[in-house]
Amino acid sequence: MNIQQIQEARELYGIDGWGAGYFSIADNGNVACHPTGEEHLSIDLPEAILKSKSLGIHPPMIMRFPQIIDNQIARLHSAFKEAMWEYNYQGSHRAVFPFKVNQRREFIDNVVKYGLKYNYGLEVGSKPEFIAALSYDLAPDALFVCNGFKDREFIDLGFIAKGMGKNVVLVVEGPDELQMILDQAKEDPKNCPHVGIRVKLYSRGSGKWAKSSGESSKFGLTTIEVLQCLNMLAEAGLSDQLYMLHFHIGSQVTEIKRIKNAIKEASRVYSKVHKMGFKPLCLNIGGGVGVDYDGSKTSFASSANYSLQELANDVIYEIGEVCKNEETVCPQIVTESGRVIAAYHSVVIADVREVQSTESFSAAGVFDPLAQGKPQAKGLAELNYILDNITRKNFAEYYHDAIEYYEEMFTLFNLGYVNLQDRATAEQLFYRICRRALFFSSYEKHQTEEFQSLQQRMVSKFLANFSIFQSIPDSWSIDQLFPVIPLSHHEKKPTHKATIVDITCDSDGCLEQFIDRSDTRSVLDLHSPSSKPYYLGFFLVGAYQESLANEHNLFGAINEAEINMREDGRWEIAKTTVGDPIEELLTSRNYEMPLMWESMNRQIATSVSREMISEAEGEVFKTKIEAYLASSPYLREGK
């Protein structure tokens, strides 16, 4: 085994940085998962794919590792526990998981199961999420936080949940919402839930979602509205119902400095409210804990320049200091971290179906335009001369000459003076010159923009059997970067500079930016998938992607396998889920199956009556269509 090459692969793909102890490249060249965070307990991902296929679960698929959820919840609580001990903090820490991050039942089931020992709660922001969360039997002290804009039905659900024994907090987003709560409290005082107030802070977050915080945020009350709500509670005799002050500075906050500034401001608001005679028990600091998607540990948009422990230390210290200075009681600190809990637990896996590259003619063995010796046509002869004589000293000049001769050949083709074989020869000569020029330009200390652009045009395109819109929509919509890495072959040196395209009929279905510790890359290093199957893994996709998924081109949910590590060091596939069949996707778009069958049967009968097909063939057609309706919309493995 080529250990040196494997180590180079670890550095190339940065897996030791973004893997967080959960993912690595093993010495056999395969990617492994360590769901408990312990290096000696590992799951070989290519082996897990083979096992899943034996159970009828084929790529594209999601591979889930629920024990990572358990581990991340434990890491979060441990970080705050250690920080409170270090700074002698007199309050406590409570956590809730925001439903919007991943609403899949399989995921929420695991969050609730693993969170029971920590009194872990749930946060909802809509009526459907509310009803789904209501079905879970949470720990008695677990919080049930309700954010988002509310109507009377939403508020009524809060009263129902309180009557069911839930520790409900209705966080008001405006005085009108509080008025609806107060009106219902007059009719049903026994089941009135706790009230929270979301405060609009001056402090802003950082990263892609910074606009969701600060004065321009669509959520939260201004200072004058906070005072108005406090007066409304006092006048209604319900001051004691104020249970929580809440703020949120955005998702994936990349800079710890921004978090510290917001914590200081929020702590001061909390202390001032206390001094006015109100006694909110909790200070909810929202979510936003960043995930280090690229492993750089910087303030880059796809990273975070702090660890969970550093975050907890700063939060506990800053709140403790403000409360000591203001001589107020330390609050229970509530966190709504979702991304950091969910992101690591799932991996999207897709098989590569085809490689599109400028070597496609000769590599496929269909037609090699240079196999017949040196070309005789003037333009082709000039291109051939450039290919033979380009060097590190003259590559820029010769590349420019090649462009001129190449364009000249296409002009002659359009005028009818060049045949198709000569056009193909011109293409291959030019592509080879480009690759030689790129090779020489790589030695330059500063590569020019011209050759950077050429590099982007010359990359191979790896066709992966999945839909970006369905599985990683943030990559398409907001240029979110996710770690992408082949799951095997790391004992070999990559041979392709590539981008990834999906199987949707849309030019936007492509990945052209990839993580790098120092910057972002426009290409990904991949191997020639000569020994199929060749699988790509898209990592850290557990947060938001499933909730945002689009069924573009009617590609629905993919297959799933849930894998657990056993105490004896072996692993098992605990659960499998089959993805959306074609019939279900059509039904979701209002296609009525009876009407569709009626139309198809009529057309088949017409073909039989016209003797285009036999009656037996018509029955075969119907049987096949019925089978295809029950099948996956994705490409099957094999021919």
DODREN-171809 format. One line per 2 residues: their letters; for each residue x, y, z of C-alpha. Coordinates in Angstrom, 3 decimals. Example, Ala and Ser with C-alpha at 12.3 -4.5 7.8 and 13.67 -1.06 7.14 Angstrom:
<recs>
AS = 12.300:-4.500:7.800  13.670:-1.060:7.140
</recs>
This chain:
<recs>
MN = 0.000:0.000:0.000  1.318:3.457:-0.931
IQ = 1.267:5.134:2.499  2.965:8.294:1.203
QI = 0.291:8.752:-1.474  -2.466:8.193:1.098
QE = -0.964:10.872:3.330  -0.830:13.220:0.342
AR = -4.522:12.482:-0.275  -5.358:13.370:3.341
EL = -3.670:16.713:2.862  -5.098:17.286:-0.626
YG = -8.722:16.811:0.450  -8.223:18.327:3.946
ID = -10.151:15.511:5.593  -8.262:15.732:8.889
GW = -9.481:19.334:9.201  -13.168:19.123:8.291
GA = -13.629:15.490:9.371  -13.727:16.531:13.055
GY = -12.576:13.069:14.074  -15.579:11.454:12.364
FS = -14.082:10.878:8.896  -10.632:9.832:7.682
IA = -8.788:8.122:4.856  -7.706:4.696:6.078
DN = -4.418:3.034:5.189  -6.210:0.889:2.579
GN = -7.058:4.026:0.579  -10.775:4.022:1.459
VA = -12.695:6.706:3.344  -13.794:5.583:6.814
CH = -16.322:6.905:9.326  -15.735:6.925:13.097
PT = -19.282:7.590:14.382  -18.296:7.662:18.060
GE = -15.316:9.914:17.391  -12.940:7.108:18.382
EH = -10.276:6.321:15.791  -10.163:2.562:16.471
LS = -13.913:2.179:15.772  -14.371:2.680:12.045
ID = -16.726:1.887:9.180  -15.246:1.419:5.709
LP = -17.619:3.390:3.454  -17.083:1.371:0.232
EA = -17.761:-1.802:2.265  -20.889:-0.193:3.709
IL = -22.080:0.604:0.172  -21.631:-3.040:-0.848
KS = -23.582:-4.179:2.198  -26.353:-1.656:1.463
KS = -26.581:-2.864:-2.135  -27.032:-6.434:-0.908
LG = -30.110:-5.127:0.949  -31.495:-3.431:-2.168
IH = -30.295:0.089:-1.285  -28.261:1.402:-4.229
PP = -26.557:4.754:-4.822  -27.429:7.510:-5.063
MI = -28.084:7.250:-1.347  -27.756:8.974:1.989
MR = -25.640:7.193:4.541  -26.620:8.226:8.064
FP = -24.583:7.765:11.231  -26.934:8.555:14.146
QI = -24.203:8.044:16.749  -22.572:11.219:15.423
ID = -25.713:13.089:16.523  -25.282:11.592:19.997
NQ = -21.641:12.605:20.047  -22.283:16.183:18.891
IA = -24.995:16.699:21.514  -22.590:15.376:24.142
RL = -19.796:17.678:22.882  -22.091:20.712:23.090
HS = -23.231:19.992:26.635  -19.731:19.045:27.767
AF = -18.312:22.318:26.446  -20.807:24.420:28.421
KE = -20.452:22.266:31.530  -16.685:22.705:31.492
AM = -16.972:26.458:30.872  -19.440:26.915:33.752
WE = -17.083:25.042:36.075  -14.056:27.052:34.947
YN = -15.729:30.445:35.439  -17.848:29.433:38.460
YQ = -21.017:30.365:36.588  -24.067:30.268:38.843
GS = -26.636:29.640:36.121  -27.115:26.592:33.882
HR = -27.225:25.592:30.221  -30.235:24.193:28.349
AV = -30.386:23.310:24.666  -33.111:22.930:22.062
FP = -32.855:21.677:18.509  -34.378:23.911:15.792
FK = -36.771:21.811:13.718  -36.088:23.766:10.514
VN = -32.509:22.479:10.273  -33.642:18.939:9.459
QR = -37.311:17.999:9.746  -36.913:14.353:8.744
RE = -38.605:12.106:11.297  -35.667:9.679:11.305
FI = -33.347:12.501:12.295  -35.609:14.120:14.924
DN = -36.240:10.669:16.456  -32.506:10.367:17.113
VV = -32.196:13.930:18.438  -34.968:13.259:20.959
KY = -33.603:9.812:21.899  -30.027:10.951:22.451
GL = -31.097:14.242:24.051  -33.248:12.747:26.814
KY = -30.355:12.511:29.278  -29.595:16.205:28.741
NY = -33.234:17.435:28.941  -32.791:18.408:25.305
GL = -35.759:20.294:23.856  -37.123:21.348:20.477
EV = -37.642:24.671:18.719  -40.351:25.173:16.088
GS = -41.159:28.017:13.715  -44.350:26.931:11.963
KP = -47.630:25.165:12.700  -46.654:21.925:10.907
EF = -43.385:21.816:12.859  -45.336:22.529:16.057
IA = -47.691:19.595:15.562  -44.833:17.273:14.612
AL = -42.867:18.288:17.726  -45.972:17.934:19.874
SY = -45.994:14.206:19.177  -42.639:13.696:20.947
DL = -42.572:12.772:24.619  -39.743:15.037:25.750
AP = -37.999:15.047:29.126  -40.090:16.877:31.791
DA = -37.695:19.844:31.982  -37.081:20.061:28.231
LF = -37.987:23.382:26.655  -40.488:23.686:23.802
VC = -39.556:27.010:22.188  -41.884:28.541:19.576
NG = -40.293:31.136:17.298  -41.490:32.694:14.061
FK = -44.551:34.729:13.134  -47.781:33.504:14.697
DR = -51.520:33.642:14.182  -54.300:32.698:16.621
EF = -54.099:29.028:15.628  -50.361:28.941:16.332
ID = -50.928:30.572:19.719  -53.804:28.203:20.468
LG = -51.420:25.299:19.850  -49.193:26.827:22.528
FI = -52.042:26.664:25.036  -52.804:23.079:24.003
AK = -49.152:22.086:24.422  -49.077:23.684:27.864
GM = -52.161:21.667:28.796  -50.354:18.512:27.601
GK = -47.557:19.170:30.069  -45.028:20.727:27.681
NV = -42.677:23.433:28.940  -43.811:25.845:26.223
VL = -42.327:29.273:25.548  -44.110:31.434:22.960
VV = -41.460:33.887:21.751  -43.322:36.940:20.491
EG = -42.156:38.682:17.318  -44.280:41.803:17.861
PD = -46.755:43.485:20.239  -49.700:42.184:18.193
EL = -48.672:38.583:18.908  -48.399:39.337:22.608
QM = -51.874:40.876:22.553  -53.291:37.642:21.094
IL = -51.618:35.667:23.886  -53.001:38.020:26.538
DQ = -56.512:37.795:25.046  -56.453:33.995:25.137
AK = -54.956:34.008:28.641  -58.101:35.771:29.876
ED = -60.201:32.878:28.560  -57.817:30.082:29.573
PK = -55.468:31.301:32.335  -54.684:27.768:33.537
NC = -53.001:26.775:30.258  -51.226:30.042:29.501
PH = -47.713:29.189:28.300  -44.525:31.041:29.165
VG = -43.774:34.154:27.130  -40.487:35.060:25.498
IR = -39.459:38.273:23.780  -37.092:38.254:20.826
VK = -34.880:41.337:20.975  -33.480:42.948:17.844
LY = -29.833:43.604:18.644  -27.578:46.222:17.118
SR = -24.797:43.610:16.879  -24.550:41.706:13.605
GS = -23.314:38.237:12.780  -20.885:37.309:10.008
GK = -20.824:35.041:6.974  -23.517:34.295:4.397
WA = -26.412:34.883:6.808  -25.233:38.097:8.463
KS = -28.268:39.957:7.068  -30.547:37.909:9.343
SG = -29.165:39.845:12.319  -28.715:43.445:13.373
ES = -31.090:46.344:12.896  -32.147:45.170:9.424
SK = -33.264:41.712:10.594  -36.873:40.802:9.872
FG = -37.146:39.176:13.315  -37.071:40.720:16.751
LT = -38.459:43.730:18.587  -36.913:47.186:18.643
TI = -36.151:48.702:22.029  -39.373:50.725:22.021
EV = -41.366:47.572:21.171  -39.648:45.659:23.984
LQ = -40.715:48.365:26.449  -44.247:48.290:25.003
CL = -44.475:44.509:25.520  -43.158:44.765:29.071
NM = -45.841:47.367:29.836  -48.524:45.134:28.274
LA = -47.491:42.211:30.502  -47.449:44.399:33.597
EA = -50.863:45.921:32.857  -52.322:42.436:32.304
GL = -50.886:41.248:35.618  -48.784:38.638:33.807
SD = -45.280:39.935:34.468  -44.369:36.535:35.908
QL = -45.123:34.907:32.538  -42.041:36.524:31.025
YM = -39.757:33.515:31.023  -37.207:34.177:28.291
LH = -35.360:36.896:26.416  -34.208:35.737:23.013
FH = -31.865:36.913:20.299  -30.295:35.389:17.203
IG = -27.395:36.706:15.120  -27.635:34.348:12.167
SQ = -26.680:30.916:10.899  -23.053:29.798:10.427
VT = -21.492:32.737:12.274  -17.852:32.600:11.238
EI = -16.235:35.070:13.670  -16.159:34.546:17.432
KR = -15.726:38.324:17.890  -19.212:38.917:16.467
IK = -20.699:36.378:18.863  -18.969:37.980:21.851
NA = -20.253:41.440:20.894  -23.807:40.143:20.610
IK = -23.543:38.273:23.927  -22.402:41.432:25.720
EA = -25.304:43.443:24.281  -27.906:40.760:25.002
SR = -26.627:40.294:28.571  -26.953:44.008:29.155
VY = -30.546:43.988:27.866  -31.301:41.011:30.136
SK = -29.850:42.800:33.178  -31.743:46.035:32.471
VH = -35.035:44.124:32.137  -34.301:42.482:35.506
KM = -33.745:45.860:37.100  -37.165:46.957:35.860
GF = -38.711:44.301:38.121  -39.209:41.483:35.592
KP = -37.637:38.095:36.274  -36.986:36.228:33.018
LC = -35.322:32.957:33.879  -33.674:32.233:30.490
LN = -31.454:34.099:28.077  -31.762:32.375:24.696
IG = -28.673:33.134:22.610  -30.107:31.429:19.505
GG = -28.091:29.291:17.124  -25.443:30.145:14.577
VG = -22.571:27.979:15.829  -20.383:27.533:12.767
VD = -19.335:24.288:11.118  -15.816:24.175:9.707
YD = -16.720:22.913:6.228  -13.264:23.450:4.773
GS = -11.136:22.624:7.809  -9.276:25.949:7.720
KT = -10.488:27.216:11.134  -10.765:30.739:9.740
SF = -13.495:33.376:9.384  -14.051:32.291:5.767
AS = -17.750:31.850:4.907  -17.440:28.049:4.889
SA = -15.464:27.840:8.099  -15.430:29.140:11.697
NY = -12.493:30.574:13.609  -13.476:29.020:16.940
SL = -14.184:25.652:18.513  -17.233:24.579:20.518
QE = -15.208:24.910:23.712  -14.022:28.398:22.824
LA = -17.597:29.430:22.057  -18.872:28.079:25.384
ND = -16.031:29.743:27.293  -16.716:33.137:25.736
VI = -20.496:32.906:26.190  -20.238:31.913:29.849
YE = -17.538:34.465:30.644  -19.243:37.419:28.941
IG = -22.677:36.764:30.464  -21.148:36.168:33.888
EV = -19.158:39.395:33.754  -22.137:41.559:32.746
CK = -24.382:40.007:35.403  -21.687:40.554:38.054
NE = -21.290:44.196:37.050  -25.058:44.752:36.952
ET = -25.541:42.742:40.175  -28.225:40.567:38.624
VC = -28.813:36.831:38.876  -27.149:34.749:36.158
PQ = -29.701:33.391:33.640  -30.180:29.891:32.377
IV = -28.458:30.020:29.005  -30.471:28.461:26.184
TE = -28.817:27.514:22.877  -30.598:26.672:19.621
SG = -27.619:25.205:17.808  -28.774:23.063:14.901
RV = -26.195:23.051:12.120  -23.375:21.856:14.391
IA = -25.563:18.979:15.654  -26.893:17.866:12.272
AY = -24.242:18.561:9.641  -21.806:15.718:10.273
HS = -24.250:12.822:10.585  -25.083:12.199:6.924
VV = -23.179:11.693:3.676  -24.637:11.799:0.157
IA = -23.076:9.122:-2.043  -23.290:9.100:-5.839
DV = -21.677:6.873:-8.433  -19.831:8.376:-11.389
RE = -21.460:7.360:-14.666  -19.310:9.077:-17.270
VQ = -16.270:11.295:-17.687  -16.412:14.041:-20.289
ST = -12.951:15.276:-21.210  -10.960:16.595:-24.131
ES = -9.343:13.136:-24.365  -12.694:11.525:-25.093
FS = -11.985:10.575:-28.741  -8.666:8.820:-28.304
AA = -9.520:7.438:-24.859  -12.685:5.826:-26.150
GV = -10.817:4.257:-29.037  -13.425:5.399:-31.524
FD = -11.306:7.709:-33.651  -7.781:9.001:-33.124
PL = -7.260:11.798:-35.680  -3.488:11.756:-35.169
AQ = -3.003:8.023:-35.737  -2.405:8.450:-39.473
GK = 0.815:10.410:-39.092  1.511:14.118:-39.273
PQ = -1.286:16.190:-40.843  -0.632:17.800:-44.226
AK = -3.082:20.739:-44.243  -1.288:24.056:-43.548
GL = -3.230:25.028:-40.411  -2.954:21.525:-39.009
AE = 0.762:21.382:-39.794  1.306:24.639:-37.873
LN = -0.605:23.300:-34.852  1.404:20.089:-34.992
YI = 4.670:22.111:-35.095  3.589:24.099:-32.017
LD = 2.771:20.886:-30.148  6.214:19.454:-30.923
NI = 8.159:22.615:-30.028  6.315:24.319:-27.153
TR = 8.586:24.790:-24.101  8.586:26.456:-20.714
KN = 10.221:29.528:-22.277  7.848:30.028:-25.218
FA = 4.564:28.492:-23.977  2.651:31.804:-23.746
EY = 3.646:32.926:-27.260  3.015:29.512:-28.805
YH = -0.343:29.223:-27.041  -1.432:32.535:-28.598
DA = -0.284:31.315:-32.034  -2.270:28.100:-31.531
IE = -5.424:30.081:-30.824  -4.977:31.939:-34.112
YY = -4.487:28.754:-36.185  -7.339:26.999:-34.357
EE = -9.789:29.815:-35.102  -8.577:29.878:-38.693
MF = -9.428:26.163:-39.079  -12.971:26.786:-37.858
TL = -13.365:29.676:-40.304  -12.295:27.382:-43.153
FN = -14.705:24.710:-41.911  -17.619:27.168:-41.942
LG = -16.672:28.144:-45.519  -16.660:24.486:-46.576
YV = -12.906:24.064:-47.177  -12.241:21.699:-44.243
NL = -13.804:18.265:-43.719  -14.982:16.784:-40.408
QD = -11.853:14.679:-39.942  -9.608:17.769:-40.221
RA = -11.818:19.639:-37.777  -11.453:16.761:-35.282
TA = -7.680:16.765:-35.778  -7.539:20.529:-35.152
EQ = -9.507:20.079:-31.915  -7.208:17.360:-30.600
LF = -4.024:19.221:-31.522  -5.302:22.382:-29.858
YR = -6.393:20.568:-26.677  -2.969:18.934:-26.375
IC = -1.254:22.295:-26.844  -3.483:23.751:-24.130
RR = -2.550:20.986:-21.711  1.167:21.472:-22.435
AL = 0.803:25.237:-21.948  -1.011:24.706:-18.646
FF = 1.708:22.338:-17.505  4.393:24.939:-18.182
SS = 2.324:27.771:-16.655  2.063:25.813:-13.401
YE = 5.770:26.511:-12.840  5.143:30.253:-12.844
KH = 5.145:31.942:-9.433  1.980:33.828:-10.320
QT = -0.254:32.205:-12.910  -1.891:34.788:-15.166
EE = -5.653:35.198:-15.321  -5.560:33.920:-18.903
FQ = -4.175:30.537:-17.878  -6.402:30.356:-14.812
SL = -9.362:30.729:-17.170  -7.893:28.107:-19.513
QQ = -7.520:25.692:-16.597  -11.225:26.061:-15.855
RM = -12.173:25.371:-19.493  -9.941:22.317:-19.788
VS = -11.190:20.413:-16.759  -12.903:17.060:-17.067
KF = -16.583:16.795:-16.200  -17.533:13.874:-13.975
LA = -21.192:12.942:-14.413  -22.487:11.863:-10.988
NF = -25.736:9.964:-10.592  -27.617:12.399:-8.344
SI = -29.389:15.762:-8.377  -27.714:18.773:-6.796
FQ = -31.123:20.448:-6.471  -32.421:17.503:-4.436
SI = -29.414:16.567:-2.307  -27.301:19.731:-1.797
PD = -29.452:22.706:-2.865  -27.377:25.218:-0.861
SW = -24.466:24.490:-3.188  -26.550:25.645:-6.135
SI = -28.489:28.494:-4.540  -25.976:30.276:-2.292
DQ = -22.601:28.754:-3.277  -22.276:26.889:0.015
LF = -19.165:24.709:-0.050  -19.294:21.087:1.088
PV = -16.370:18.671:1.300  -16.374:16.360:-1.745
IP = -14.049:13.393:-1.909  -13.831:10.049:-3.729
LS = -14.508:7.189:-1.325  -11.682:4.988:-2.605
HH = -8.535:4.896:-4.784  -6.558:7.161:-2.451
EK = -3.545:4.873:-2.713  -3.298:6.167:-6.312
KP = -2.458:9.632:-7.585  -5.442:11.545:-9.056
TH = -5.233:11.985:-12.813  -8.075:14.446:-13.522
KA = -8.720:18.077:-12.681  -12.476:17.939:-12.665
TI = -15.807:19.548:-11.969  -18.930:17.567:-11.099
VD = -22.175:17.644:-13.059  -25.405:15.927:-12.102
IT = -27.952:14.072:-14.258  -30.578:16.823:-14.341
CD = -31.321:18.571:-17.619  -30.118:21.889:-16.267
SD = -26.807:23.668:-16.785  -26.908:24.857:-13.168
GC = -26.641:21.258:-11.982  -22.880:21.399:-11.498
LE = -20.237:21.891:-8.811  -17.388:24.182:-9.816
QF = -16.083:25.373:-6.436  -14.415:23.094:-3.895
ID = -12.897:23.517:-0.466  -9.261:24.264:0.116
RS = -7.616:25.259:3.406  -6.062:28.383:1.917
DT = -8.752:29.361:-0.587  -11.442:27.808:-2.770
RS = -10.550:25.689:-5.776  -12.309:25.639:-9.122
VL = -11.367:21.999:-9.738  -11.387:18.750:-7.791
DL = -8.652:16.136:-8.113  -10.199:12.809:-9.126
HS = -9.020:9.457:-10.419  -9.829:7.819:-13.741
PS = -12.818:5.607:-12.869  -11.601:2.748:-15.033
SK = -12.442:0.197:-12.359  -16.115:0.891:-11.718
PY = -17.982:1.639:-9.584  -16.331:4.896:-8.567
YL = -18.164:6.648:-5.736  -18.072:10.281:-4.632
GF = -19.036:11.358:-1.125  -20.591:14.754:-0.343
FL = -19.997:15.345:3.359  -21.433:17.499:6.171
VG = -24.801:17.756:4.401  -27.001:16.868:7.381
AY = -28.101:20.444:8.103  -30.787:22.198:6.017
QE = -30.220:20.300:2.748  -33.069:17.832:3.236
SL = -35.407:20.599:4.381  -34.573:22.730:1.338
AN = -34.531:19.917:-1.221  -36.102:20.592:-4.622
EH = -37.614:17.859:-6.781  -36.168:19.447:-9.914
NL = -36.681:17.266:-13.026  -38.769:15.055:-10.698
FG = -35.739:13.584:-8.948  -37.010:12.886:-5.441
AI = -35.573:11.610:-2.181  -32.768:9.080:-2.574
NE = -32.259:5.753:-0.805  -30.976:5.748:2.759
AE = -29.002:3.458:5.045  -28.615:4.075:8.782
IN = -25.446:2.521:10.181  -24.495:1.900:13.813
MR = -21.205:0.955:15.415  -21.552:-1.927:17.870
ED = -19.718:-2.218:21.186  -17.707:-5.181:19.887
GR = -16.165:-2.945:17.193  -18.268:-4.274:14.335
WE = -20.884:-2.256:12.518  -24.360:-3.029:11.233
IA = -26.951:-1.470:8.959  -29.751:-0.805:11.411
KT = -32.316:0.576:8.997  -32.860:1.210:5.293
TV = -35.298:3.490:3.507  -36.212:3.324:-0.164
GD = -36.299:6.678:-1.972  -39.290:8.209:-3.749
PI = -40.620:6.079:-6.631  -41.579:7.773:-9.881
EE = -45.306:7.294:-9.237  -45.106:9.160:-5.925
LL = -43.233:12.051:-7.506  -45.820:12.356:-10.275
TS = -48.662:12.234:-7.758  -47.005:15.019:-5.744
RN = -47.243:17.180:-8.879  -50.982:16.522:-9.253
YE = -50.769:13.805:-11.914  -53.704:11.464:-11.341
MP = -52.699:7.862:-11.936  -56.159:6.617:-13.042
LM = -56.344:9.332:-15.698  -52.767:8.686:-16.826
WE = -53.443:4.933:-17.145  -56.634:5.623:-19.052
SM = -54.727:7.740:-21.569  -51.812:5.296:-21.916
NR = -54.160:2.288:-22.306  -56.053:4.150:-25.016
QI = -52.857:4.949:-26.914  -51.618:1.347:-26.649
AT = -54.988:0.065:-27.872  -54.790:2.433:-30.834
SV = -51.326:1.104:-31.732  -52.666:-2.473:-31.547
SR = -55.661:-1.623:-33.766  -53.326:-0.065:-36.330
EM = -51.165:-3.189:-36.158  -48.143:-1.155:-35.099
IS = -47.687:-3.624:-32.223  -49.317:-6.911:-31.274
EA = -51.741:-7.277:-28.395  -49.122:-9.281:-26.496
EG = -46.586:-6.485:-26.977  -49.150:-4.007:-25.654
EV = -49.510:-6.044:-22.457  -45.718:-6.142:-22.089
FK = -45.639:-2.349:-22.475  -48.196:-1.949:-19.678
TK = -46.283:-4.305:-17.380  -43.048:-2.432:-17.976
IE = -44.619:0.998:-17.408  -46.143:-0.259:-14.153
AY = -42.723:-1.515:-13.015  -41.016:1.743:-13.975
LA = -43.597:3.760:-12.022  -42.564:1.832:-8.926
SS = -38.844:2.291:-9.598  -36.342:5.012:-8.700
PY = -36.010:8.077:-10.956  -32.213:7.863:-10.719
LR = -29.943:5.887:-13.028  -29.457:2.216:-12.240
EG = -25.978:0.831:-11.784  -24.593:-1.299:-14.602
K = -25.615:-1.286:-18.225
</recs>
